[in-house]
Amino acid sequence: MTIVDLSSPRVRRRRDERAPADLAHLADIAGKELEEASATEIVRWAAETFGDRVAVTSSMADAVVAHLVSAVKPGVDVLFLNTGYHFAETIGTRDAVAAMYDVNVLDVAPTLSIAQQDIAFGKDLWARDPDQCCALRKVAPLNNAMRNYDAWITGIRRDETPARANTPVVSWDASRGKVKICPIARWTQTDVDAYVAEHGVLLNPLLMDGYDSIGCRPCTRRVAAGEDSRAGRWSGSSKTECGLHT
């Protein structure tokens, strides 16, 4: 599959969105009814319920969710937030996912290039105000991209951080007015590893080089033995989330 610029007419969607109140009610019911469902069953529900108005988001740390969803819904849109700060390995993983899986990878870019952001906010905003940098380069672009959809599928899990411990498998994302679907929320790292091994799923090479959690290059370091898997993200600050899941 090719990588498509989100602004292209090729990816325009109908605007017949469901009413937010209806979507919120649907999310509340599904979150309860699907709590014990398998990841595949949750994805099948999402595909049957939303059709082309559901998308996957992927940081390209691995292709687990892209593979899982494409097995149920071939040609699904996969949104990649191309911040301009990614490791070369992450961009390579994106390209490999687009080439090897039956998905439609969409590059979601910020309004400002890095050079334009440096002019508007000062050089290396990520070092001085990472929250604002994430807001500009991740949160706002995703919010804009999500206007084309009623629901989004993400790969966050309960075992990743204390803040994610109560993540529902389906919930109402009030900040975006969308249904949020987390089909592998109940999985452990052991479950992920088993799925990868069974299906030969693509992994970002950085996972084999000490990076347990992969974000933008300036804000990500290797994780030392005994550290939490996300200790390498925004190391030395109190920041633990980029804002996409808060």
PyMOL commands that set and color helices and strands:
alter all, ss='L'
color gray80, all
select helices_A, chain A and resi 9-11+20-33+39-53+64-72+88-100+114-121+125-128+130-148+162-164+189-199+205-209+217-219
alter helices_A, ss='H'
color red, helices_A
select strands_A, chain A and resi 3-5+54-57+76-81+103-108+151-153+170-173+178-181
alter strands_A, ss='S'
color yellow, strands_A
deselect
rebuild
show_as cartoon
